[in-house]
Amino acid sequence: MPTDGMKIPLELDDYGGLPQKVRRQIVVQLRENLPDAYTAWGQVLREHRDMYWNIFSQTYEWDPAIEKPVKDLWNMTARIKFKHALSELKAKCAKRNFQAKPPDMNPELWAKLVHLWTEDEGHLRRSSSAKANRAKGPRVTHTNDTMNVNVYRKKMQQANPEGRLPTYLKVYTSRRQHKGKGKDQLFVYCNDEAQEIEEKLTAECATRQEEEGFDPTILHGEILLRATGEVKKGWLKGLDIHTYPQDISVSTSRQEPFGPPIIGQSNRTTELEQTIESLKADNHSLRQTQMAL
């Protein structure tokens, strides 16, 4: 919170999301103002969620016209990042073997947290499982995207010496690969599924490349559906599965790209469901044709 009492002006980014610095500040506020020994956002009482929101609204100011989008984005960020904030708090305390209480923390809350982190069997079991997953080798088990896919794509364009806009296939590959461990430092996929989807995307794009007017810089809904083979919670699984689901909309035509969200626009659920069913039918027909050949 600003020490001089002045609030920080807040504006949404070009894609209708919270700037990265603001999202980071939410994590810090969640960590530094923990009201009880929670382990997940779903456990946080309404009064404590309101407390967090008041801290945020006392730190930033924004145009009243975007009050609802800001509140919705804050809720989503808090829900996604709460466990991350708890992990940061635990790591800070573990450096001193849980012997030093944070200065502003209630002693009773501190005692609860120490018991949770060092003695609770359920928590210790989950921590051990997570640690084992991280130690399995160069492949990681998941990715936590912290950047809007369109912002990420723009950054890739800026990093390109020729200023060329990368295709969505290139963006997918970049977001699902990491440097491996060892001397060779080769890039590896975050998991086997990511590699399979990338291979299918490559094949689909190669097939469509021969069509007149096909633009590889446009992300086509039916291509992503055929590559991933599923819809998750109403949204096509793929590029933005770990970030903002409202940044992905299903294309209703073969050449319509996925675009940035329009603030205040409804999701048009019925139309979305109809489009998904249509794409599924197309995908089924394609498979039947391939089997016949």
Backbone torsions as a table, in degrees:
resi	resn	phi	psi	omega
1	MET	NA	137.4	-178.4
2	PRO	-59.7	134.1	-176.9
3	THR	-75.7	-21.8	-177.9
4	ASP	-89.9	5.4	178.2
5	GLY	82.7	-4.7	-179.5
6	MET	-88.6	133.1	178.1
7	LYS	-79.9	154.1	179.8
8	ILE	-90.2	125.8	177.9
9	PRO	-61.9	136.1	-179.0
10	LEU	-122.9	128.8	173.5
11	GLU	-129.1	145.1	176.2
12	LEU	-71.4	153.1	-179.9
13	ASP	-76.3	-176.4	-175.2
14	ASP	-61.8	-17.8	-176.9
15	TYR	-111.0	16.9	175.7
16	GLY	77.5	19.9	179.7
17	GLY	-112.3	172.5	175.2
18	LEU	-77.5	137.2	176.4
19	PRO	-57.5	153.8	-176.3
20	GLN	-60.0	-38.0	179.3
21	LYS	-62.7	-36.7	179.9
22	VAL	-69.3	-41.7	178.1
23	ARG	-62.6	-37.7	177.8
24	ARG	-65.7	-38.0	179.6
25	GLN	-66.1	-33.0	176.5
26	ILE	-62.3	-42.7	178.5
27	VAL	-60.3	-44.3	179.8
28	VAL	-62.2	-42.9	179.8
29	GLN	-66.4	-37.6	176.2
30	LEU	-63.0	-40.8	-177.0
31	ARG	-71.9	-42.7	-171.9
32	GLU	-84.6	-8.3	-177.3
33	ASN	-127.0	32.7	-178.8
34	LEU	-60.7	120.5	-175.8
35	PRO	-89.3	-18.2	-179.0
36	ASP	-156.6	172.6	-177.1
37	ALA	-81.3	66.0	178.4
38	TYR	-82.8	156.2	175.2
39	THR	-121.5	-8.9	179.3
40	ALA	-154.0	154.4	-178.2
41	TRP	-62.0	-32.6	-179.6
42	GLY	-63.0	-20.2	179.6
43	GLN	-85.3	-17.2	-173.3
44	VAL	-68.9	125.4	179.9
45	LEU	-65.3	155.2	-179.7
46	ARG	-57.6	-41.8	-178.2
47	GLU	-63.3	-33.7	179.5
48	HIS	-77.8	-32.4	173.1
49	ARG	-64.0	-40.9	177.8
50	ASP	-63.3	-36.8	177.7
51	MET	-62.0	-44.7	178.2
52	TYR	-61.4	-43.5	-179.7
53	TRP	-63.2	-39.4	178.8
54	ASN	-63.2	-39.4	177.4
55	ILE	-62.1	-43.2	179.4
56	PHE	-64.9	-46.1	-177.3
57	SER	-70.4	-20.1	174.6
58	GLN	-84.0	-12.4	179.0
59	THR	-92.6	-36.9	-175.6
60	TYR	-121.2	156.7	171.9
61	GLU	-130.7	148.9	-177.0
62	TRP	-149.4	167.9	178.1
63	ASP	-63.1	129.0	179.0
64	PRO	-54.8	-23.5	-178.6
65	ALA	-66.2	-22.6	-179.2
66	ILE	-110.5	21.4	-179.1
67	GLU	-56.9	-49.0	-177.2
68	LYS	-65.5	-48.5	177.1
69	PRO	-58.1	-39.0	179.5
70	VAL	-63.8	-44.2	-179.6
71	LYS	-64.6	-42.3	179.2
72	ASP	-63.5	-43.6	-179.9
73	LEU	-67.2	-37.2	177.0
74	TRP	-63.1	-45.5	179.3
75	ASN	-58.7	-44.3	-178.4
76	MET	-66.3	-42.6	-179.9
77	THR	-65.3	-43.2	179.2
78	ALA	-61.9	-41.4	-179.1
79	ARG	-65.2	-42.1	-176.8
80	ILE	-73.7	-38.3	-170.6
81	LYS	-97.2	0.4	-175.7
82	PHE	-61.9	-45.8	179.5
83	LYS	-64.1	-34.0	177.3
84	HIS	-63.1	-40.8	179.1
85	ALA	-64.4	-40.6	178.1
86	LEU	-64.6	-38.9	179.2
87	SER	-64.6	-39.2	177.6
88	GLU	-63.4	-42.5	180.0
89	LEU	-64.0	-43.5	179.6
90	LYS	-63.2	-42.8	-179.5
91	ALA	-63.1	-39.7	178.6
92	LYS	-63.2	-43.4	-178.4
93	CYS	-72.2	-32.6	-178.6
94	ALA	-66.4	-26.1	179.8
95	LYS	-61.4	-24.5	178.2
96	ARG	-113.0	26.2	177.5
97	ASN	54.0	33.9	178.3
98	PHE	57.5	30.2	179.9
99	GLN	-97.3	-18.0	-176.0
100	ALA	-114.3	114.2	178.7
101	LYS	-73.9	135.6	173.2
102	PRO	-54.4	138.5	-171.6
103	PRO	-53.2	-40.4	-174.0
104	ASP	-95.5	8.0	-175.3
105	MET	-90.7	140.0	176.5
106	ASN	-63.1	132.8	-178.4
107	PRO	-57.1	-37.8	179.9
108	GLU	-65.3	-41.6	177.5
109	LEU	-65.7	-39.8	179.0
110	TRP	-60.4	-42.0	179.5
111	ALA	-63.9	-39.6	178.2
112	LYS	-62.9	-44.0	-177.6
113	LEU	-66.4	-43.2	179.2
114	VAL	-61.1	-42.4	177.6
115	HIS	-62.5	-43.3	-179.4
116	LEU	-61.5	-46.3	-174.0
117	TRP	-75.6	-28.7	-172.3
118	THR	-112.8	-16.7	-174.3
119	GLU	-128.9	-25.5	-176.7
120	ASP	-66.5	119.9	-174.6
121	GLU	-63.4	-42.2	-179.8
122	GLY	-62.0	-44.4	179.9
123	HIS	-66.5	-42.4	-179.8
124	LEU	-64.7	-36.3	179.3
125	ARG	-66.7	-44.3	179.0
126	ARG	-65.5	-38.7	179.0
127	SER	-64.7	-41.3	179.3
128	SER	-64.7	-39.9	179.1
129	SER	-63.8	-43.5	179.4
130	ALA	-64.8	-40.0	179.1
131	LYS	-64.2	-39.1	178.7
132	ALA	-65.2	-39.5	178.5
133	ASN	-62.8	-39.3	-179.5
134	ARG	-69.6	-24.3	-175.5
135	ALA	-96.0	8.9	-175.6
136	LYS	-72.1	-14.6	-179.4
137	GLY	144.4	-164.2	-175.7
138	PRO	-67.6	-23.2	179.4
139	ARG	-83.8	133.4	176.2
140	VAL	-95.7	163.6	-173.8
141	THR	-92.3	-11.1	179.6
142	HIS	-162.9	169.3	172.7
143	THR	-125.9	141.7	176.1
144	ASN	-110.3	90.7	179.6
145	ASP	-68.9	129.0	-179.8
146	THR	-111.0	2.7	-174.2
147	MET	-128.6	135.5	174.9
148	ASN	-52.2	137.1	-173.8
149	VAL	-61.1	-34.5	179.7
150	ASN	-72.7	-35.0	175.2
151	VAL	-65.1	-42.3	179.3
152	TYR	-60.8	-42.3	-179.5
153	ARG	-64.2	-39.4	178.9
154	LYS	-65.4	-39.2	178.4
155	LYS	-64.5	-37.6	176.3
156	MET	-63.7	-38.4	178.5
157	GLN	-64.8	-41.8	-179.9
158	GLN	-66.6	-31.5	-179.9
159	ALA	-78.3	-16.0	-179.9
160	ASN	-76.9	123.4	-178.8
161	PRO	-55.0	-31.3	-179.7
162	GLU	-90.5	-2.6	179.6
163	GLY	66.8	25.9	-176.4
164	ARG	-80.6	136.7	178.4
165	LEU	-75.9	121.6	-177.6
166	PRO	-71.8	151.7	175.0
167	THR	-72.1	162.1	178.0
168	TYR	-67.2	-26.6	175.2
169	LEU	-63.6	-42.4	178.4
170	LYS	-64.8	-39.2	178.5
171	VAL	-63.0	-45.1	179.9
172	TYR	-58.3	-47.9	-178.6
173	THR	-61.3	-42.2	-178.7
174	SER	-63.6	-37.5	-177.2
175	ARG	-81.8	-10.0	-177.8
176	ARG	-117.0	14.5	176.7
177	GLN	-122.9	148.9	178.2
178	HIS	-138.8	156.6	175.9
179	LYS	-69.5	129.8	-179.9
180	GLY	-76.5	166.5	178.1
181	LYS	-86.0	160.3	178.2
182	GLY	106.2	-176.3	-174.9
183	LYS	-70.7	-35.6	-173.9
184	ASP	-74.6	-27.7	178.6
185	GLN	54.4	35.1	179.1
186	LEU	-70.9	151.4	177.0
187	PHE	-76.3	135.2	178.8
188	VAL	-128.0	155.7	177.6
189	TYR	-76.0	152.3	-178.2
190	CYS	-65.6	-27.6	174.6
191	ASN	-163.0	171.6	-177.2
192	ASP	-63.9	-36.6	-178.6
193	GLU	-62.0	-42.0	179.7
194	ALA	-60.7	-40.9	179.1
195	GLN	-65.7	-41.1	179.2
196	GLU	-63.7	-42.7	179.7
197	ILE	-64.6	-40.9	179.5
198	GLU	-62.1	-40.6	179.5
199	GLU	-65.2	-40.0	178.3
200	LYS	-68.1	-40.3	177.2
201	LEU	-60.7	-42.7	178.9
202	THR	-60.7	-44.7	-179.5
203	ALA	-65.3	-42.8	179.9
204	GLU	-63.2	-44.9	-179.9
205	CYS	-65.1	-37.2	179.1
206	ALA	-64.4	-38.7	178.4
207	THR	-66.1	-43.4	-178.2
208	ARG	-75.8	-18.2	-177.2
209	GLN	-59.1	-28.7	-177.4
210	GLU	-77.0	-13.7	-178.8
211	GLU	-75.0	142.8	-179.7
212	GLU	-67.7	131.6	177.6
213	GLY	81.4	5.5	180.0
214	PHE	-71.1	131.2	-178.3
215	ASP	-116.1	112.1	-177.9
216	PRO	-69.9	-12.8	178.3
217	THR	-82.4	-4.9	176.8
218	ILE	-100.1	133.7	-179.6
219	LEU	-91.4	111.7	-176.2
220	HIS	-92.1	132.6	-176.0
221	GLY	-59.7	-42.6	-175.8
222	GLU	-70.2	-28.9	177.7
223	ILE	-67.5	-46.0	-179.8
224	LEU	-65.5	-37.9	179.1
225	LEU	-64.1	-43.7	-179.2
226	ARG	-66.1	-32.8	-178.7
227	ALA	-76.0	-40.5	-176.4
228	THR	-88.5	-30.8	176.3
229	GLY	74.5	14.0	-179.9
230	GLU	-160.5	163.7	173.8
231	VAL	-120.1	132.0	-177.0
232	LYS	-117.4	117.7	178.4
233	LYS	53.1	40.2	175.6
234	GLY	86.0	-1.6	-177.7
235	TRP	-126.3	146.2	178.0
236	LEU	-66.0	128.7	-180.0
237	LYS	-72.0	140.8	178.3
238	GLY	157.1	-119.0	-168.2
239	LEU	-58.7	-40.0	-171.8
240	ASP	-114.6	29.8	-173.6
241	ILE	-62.9	-25.9	-178.0
242	HIS	-103.0	-0.2	-179.1
243	THR	-115.6	-132.1	-171.6
244	TYR	-88.5	112.2	-177.9
245	PRO	-64.8	-24.3	-179.5
246	GLN	-72.7	-8.2	177.5
247	ASP	-79.6	-9.4	-179.7
248	ILE	-113.4	125.4	172.9
249	SER	-125.9	153.4	-177.2
250	VAL	-83.3	131.6	178.4
251	SER	-68.9	134.6	178.7
252	THR	-97.9	-3.5	174.8
253	SER	-136.8	166.5	-174.5
254	ARG	-69.1	-23.3	-175.6
255	GLN	-113.1	5.3	-179.6
256	GLU	-83.7	124.4	-177.5
257	PRO	-81.2	164.7	168.6
258	PHE	-72.2	128.4	-176.6
259	GLY	-115.8	170.2	177.8
260	PRO	-69.6	156.5	-177.4
261	PRO	-69.6	151.7	173.8
262	ILE	-105.9	120.9	-175.0
263	ILE	-61.2	129.8	178.2
264	GLY	89.6	-8.0	-179.1
265	GLN	-78.7	136.7	179.3
266	SER	-76.5	161.1	-177.6
267	ASN	-78.1	-13.5	-179.3
268	ARG	50.1	61.0	-171.9
269	THR	-57.0	-43.0	-177.1
270	THR	-60.4	-46.1	179.7
271	GLU	-63.7	-38.7	179.0
272	LEU	-62.0	-46.4	-179.1
273	GLU	-63.0	-40.7	178.9
274	GLN	-63.3	-40.5	179.8
275	THR	-64.9	-42.8	179.5
276	ILE	-61.8	-44.2	178.8
277	GLU	-61.8	-38.7	178.7
278	SER	-64.2	-42.3	179.6
279	LEU	-66.9	-36.6	177.1
280	LYS	-63.0	-41.4	179.9
281	ALA	-63.7	-42.1	177.4
282	ASP	-61.1	-42.6	179.9
283	ASN	-62.6	-40.9	178.9
284	HIS	-64.6	-41.4	179.2
285	SER	-63.2	-40.1	178.8
286	LEU	-61.5	-43.5	-179.7
287	ARG	-64.8	-40.4	178.7
288	GLN	-62.3	-39.6	178.4
289	THR	-64.5	-42.6	179.9
290	GLN	-64.0	-38.0	179.3
291	MET	-67.6	-36.7	179.9
292	ALA	-66.6	-34.0	179.0
293	LEU	-73.0	NA	NA
